[in-house]
Amino acid sequence: MSTTGITVLPDGGLKSPGPGLIPLDPVHTALLRGLDSLLTRLAGRLGAPEVVGPPLLPAEGLTKLDYFRNFPQLGVSAGGFTPEALDVLADGGPPSGLPLRPTGYLLPSATCYGLLLSLEGRDVGDEGLRLSATGRCFRNETHYDALRRLWGFHMREVLYLGTKDGAVEHLDQGAEFVQETAALLGLELTRAAADDPFYDKGGSRARLMALDPVKHEFSAPDGTAIASVNRHRNFFGERLDIRAGSHGPAYSACVAFGVERWVHAMILAHGSPEQALEILSAAGI
């Protein structure tokens, strides 16, 4: 069967199936794919090979990382319908209020969690380790706002595990890359410290973070944070027994990009997805 000529979407385009769930048309998709390809240049610069993280995260593993203490509102559980619920659905009944069977797993809310949990008990050596991945992430939010805040979105991360000095260098190079890429694309970003710790927010650690922030965000003119540099100190190394050779528990850091948010920032800066795609093409992507 020939499909020649089937290139035009129905009137009204692609319809959102629910809050925080936005399908991307061909132009937006090309923009997202091109931006993600451009953002992989950081991985190439730092020698971080591309990997694919696990699609689900065990609640048991996240408990070790204080996830449910620090980010209890974000978790999206992966549940299964009970046989009784399936019977209701098969008969055309409403899905709301049906019982779910717990699986003990959650959908990822950040790409790095799956990579870190996959390295539990490992030694990354004195030279350290870098990895790069794009994952589909999910977060329960109080509200959703087009591409600025989605229930499901793509997050590109470049992760480092190794020494304290190596983690600092990783973030310095990541921040430099963000600014270079923004300039290449005609984006004006502001950098500011953010309150988003990877550990208990109480006591001395919270006071330490106020004096020495562990996260900085890069935001578009409308306040949308599209990238961040995150210094975890040796928190994950200690909790997951990840070692850096003779240096002891590994220090870790990541540079993260919300890819749909980069799409939003490009359209905000250049007026339309078509014009944004032209700018991206001019950048060699």
Secondary structure, DSSP 8 states (H G I E B T S, - for coil): ---TT-----TT-S---BTTB----HHHHHHHHHHHHHHHHHHHHHT--B----SSEEHHHHHHTTHHHH-TTT-EEEEEE-HHHHHHHHTT---TT--EEEEEEEE-SSHHHHHHHHTTT-B--TT-EEEEEEEEEE---S--BGGGB-SEEEEEEEEEEE-HHHHHHHHHHHHHHHHHHHHHHT---EEEE----SS--SHHHHHHHHHS-SEEEEE-TTS-EEEEEEEEETHHHHHTT-B-GGG-B-EEEEEEEEHHHHHHHHHHHHSSHHHHHHHHHHTT-
